[in-house]
Amino acid sequence: MKAPSFAYARPGTLAEAFDLLERHGEGARILAGGQSLIPSLNMRLSSPELLVDINGLMELRGISFQGKVLRIGALVTHAQIEKSPDVRKHAPLLAQAAPHIAHPAIRNRGTLGGSLALADPAAEYPACAVALDATLVIAGKK
């Protein structure tokens, strides 16, 4: 099946992304790794008016360890988590869980933020977050 027609936007900042999402409300969908969204578009299970591509938002990328805090951005892929020396050292459970997510092609595109946002009860990361007593930082316009 073919995906429905939709508008596309690639904001340059988080503020621009929040503005687009606020203006379009339920008619907008966020595109990052696309591992769940693209199949749902192709099967016409989702018909957004607008796709907001957040892949260019650098503030959502990267893995860093500062003080006693391991920060993993929402756009970090499963493959990056699996290979990160900081994750292996400071949160080895995440590095061990990542190879069990789908297959390599999915791990190269799928993101931590997407996996957590999808809230699949069979997913690895929510259970890891609980086990690690993780703090999730959620951003929004308000």
C-alpha positions in Angstrom: 0.0 0.0 0.0 1.1 3.6 -0.5 1.3 6.2 2.2 -1.3 9.0 2.2 -0.4 12.5 1.2 1.0 14.8 3.9 3.0 18.0 4.3 6.6 17.8 5.5 8.5 20.2 7.8 12.1 20.0 9.1 12.5 22.5 11.9 15.9 23.9 12.8 15.2 24.3 16.5 13.2 22.6 19.2 11.1 25.8 19.5 10.2 25.6 15.8 9.3 21.9 16.3 7.1 22.7 19.3 5.4 25.5 17.3 4.6 23.2 14.4 3.3 20.5 16.7 1.1 23.0 18.6 -0.3 24.5 15.4 -1.2 21.2 13.8 -2.2 19.3 17.0 -3.4 15.8 16.4 -2.8 16.3 12.7 1.0 16.2 13.1 3.4 13.3 13.7 7.0 13.4 14.7 9.5 11.6 12.4 12.8 10.5 13.8 13.9 6.9 13.0 10.6 6.2 11.4 10.7 2.5 12.3 7.1 2.4 13.5 5.7 5.5 11.8 6.7 4.7 8.2 5.0 1.2 8.2 1.9 2.7 9.8 1.8 5.3 7.1 2.3 2.7 4.3 -0.5 0.5 5.8 -2.7 3.7 6.2 -3.1 3.2 9.9 -1.9 6.7 10.3 -2.9 9.7 8.1 -1.2 12.8 9.4 -1.5 16.2 7.8 2.1 17.0 8.6 5.3 15.1 9.3 7.7 17.0 11.6 11.2 15.7 10.9 13.3 16.2 14.0 16.4 14.5 12.7 18.2 17.9 12.3 17.9 18.9 15.9 21.4 18.5 17.3 20.3 19.1 20.9 18.5 15.7 20.8 21.6 13.8 19.7 24.7 12.6 21.5 25.8 10.5 24.5 27.8 12.2 27.2 28.8 11.5 30.8 29.0 14.6 33.0 29.6 14.4 36.7 27.5 11.4 37.7 24.9 11.7 34.9 24.9 9.7 31.7 22.9 11.8 29.1 21.5 10.0 26.1 19.7 12.2 23.5 16.3 11.1 22.1 17.7 10.8 18.6 20.5 8.4 19.6 20.1 5.1 17.8 20.0 1.7 19.3 23.3 0.9 17.4 24.9 4.0 19.0 23.8 2.9 22.5 25.1 -0.6 21.8 28.6 0.7 20.8 29.0 3.6 23.2 31.9 3.3 25.6 30.1 5.6 28.0 27.0 3.5 28.0 29.0 0.3 28.4 30.8 1.7 31.4 28.0 3.6 33.2 24.8 1.8 32.1 25.9 -1.6 30.8 22.3 -2.9 31.0 21.4 -0.6 28.1 24.4 -1.7 26.0 23.4 -5.3 26.7 19.7 -4.8 25.8 20.3 -2.9 22.5 21.4 -5.9 20.5 18.1 -7.6 21.3 16.1 -4.9 19.6 15.0 -6.1 16.2 17.8 -6.6 13.6 20.8 -4.4 12.6 18.9 -2.4 10.0 16.3 -1.3 12.6 19.0 -0.6 15.2 20.8 1.7 12.8 17.7 3.8 12.4 15.5 3.3 15.4 16.0 5.8 18.3 15.8 5.7 22.0 13.2 8.5 22.1 11.0 6.7 19.6 11.2 3.4 21.5 10.3 5.1 24.8 7.5 7.3 23.1 5.9 4.3 21.4 5.5 2.6 24.9 5.4 -0.9 23.6 5.0 -3.1 26.6 7.4 -5.7 25.2 10.1 -3.1 24.5 13.5 -3.3 26.3 14.2 0.3 27.1 11.2 1.1 29.5 12.2 -1.9 31.7 15.8 -0.8 31.6 14.8 2.7 32.6 13.0 1.4 35.6 15.8 -1.0 36.6 18.4 1.8 36.3 16.2 4.3 38.1 16.6 6.6 35.1 15.3 10.1 34.9 13.6 10.9 31.6 13.6 14.6 30.7 10.6 15.5 28.6 10.5 18.8 26.8 7.5 20.7 25.5 6.4 24.3 24.8 4.6 24.7 28.0 
